[in-house]
Amino acid sequence: MNQFQYYTPTKVIFGKGTEEETGELVKEYGCKKVLVHYGSGSVKKSGLLDRIFRSLETAGIDYISLGGVVPNPHLSLVYEGIELCKKEEVDFILAVGGGSVIDSAKAIGYGVTNEGDVWDFYEKKRTAQACLPIGVILTIAAAGSEMSDSSVITKEEGWIKRGYSSNYCRPKFAVMNPELTMTLPEYQTMSGCVDIMMHTMERYLNHTENMELTDGISEHLIRTVMKNAKILLADPENYEARAEVMWAGSLSHNGLTGCGTDGGDWATHQLEHELGGMFDVAHGAGLAAVWGSWARYVVEARPERFAQFAVHVMGVEESEDVMQTAQKGIEAMEAFFQSVKMPITMKELGITPSDEQIAELAEKCSFFGKRTIGCVKVLDREDMRRIYINAR
């Protein structure tokens, strides 16, 4: 096992009606003015935003609001939020939504507290030295951003999608009421389940010796999401299943399932980021569409790990042929994706990239030939191009 540090400072308030506590939670931080950041009209139509506003008013908290966050959140709105926060002297950001809203809030928090262009952090040109404190009212179980140190933003100029990680942006608190996820469309719910699974799968499918305990937590977490995704297909308002998935989303991306590992592979995420940037696809669905192509491309570099995944997670019967067991595990995972109506190719995702677009995806994913990705097998620009082609 590798040495590790585990830092998860976010206070979690989990259960029915917990959003009513928002005002008092924010008040604990002694802030003068809050930016309430949110996405589309759904939080308005559901009445959630009004309940949040009332809670802040009851607690005597001054606030302003900024909506309009979209999936694959845009840098232009981040810039708008930074200017608004500086003008209004905002000292706390409350994100009401899912991963896109939280990631946008984190980027705004960086931009307010650091000099220069916030995009520099996502381009890895500089490192952030601070972030405004952030609180979360979670409405989508997927990204895990409510407890993570990471955020992902899309720059519209060139449609470049980049991530940045720093402990400064970890939310101070996360309010999680599973009831708030019950109105999500089926596709978004299933896409979220895949995203949760992939956060742990990226850490699990690595190239190092691992802790048995961390492996066990990871395996059970993935199986739990798979089980409850099937339940939610049949019964979208099942509170227990919603709760299991929501809590799994947080634990999958707060660092727990990476303790003692080499940090994980993350190539599938990097490959999907470019799909999201170019084609604006749902993140979890995009991950499902490229995962099988990536897995088959790299499995020979770590067949015993894939075989363990096949047996312990997918229930494949172990055989003497390790590679055969590993391949059956990949096939079983793809079958699961299809069973919850998720794509396993880009065509099923609804996109048909041309050869030129495939080359552009690989160029951007490799930072124009300046980086490699992955650890199971280190991938260069040509490897990335071939995986994209295989995923078509």
Buried (B, 14 or more C-beta within 10 A) or exposed (E): BBEBEEEBEBEBBBEEEBBBBBBEBBBEBEBEBBBBBBBBEBBEEBEBBEBBBEBBEEBEBEBBBBBBBBBBBBBEBBBBBBEBBEEBEBBBBBBBBBBBBBBBBBBBBBBBBBEEBBBBBBEEEBEBEEBBBBBBBBBBBBBBBBBBBBBBBBBEEEBBBBBBBBEBBBBBBBBBBBBBBBBBEEBBBBBBBBBBBBBBBBBBBBBBEBBEEBBEBBBBBBBBBBEBBBBBBEEBEBBEBBBBBBBBBBBBBBBBBBBBBBBBBBBBBBBBBBBBBBBBBBBBBBBBBBBBBBBBBBBEBBBEBBBBBBBBBBEBEBEEEBBBBBBBBBBBBBEBBEEBBBBBBBEBBEBEBEEEBBBBBBBBBBBEEEEBBBBBBBBBBEBBBBBBBBBB
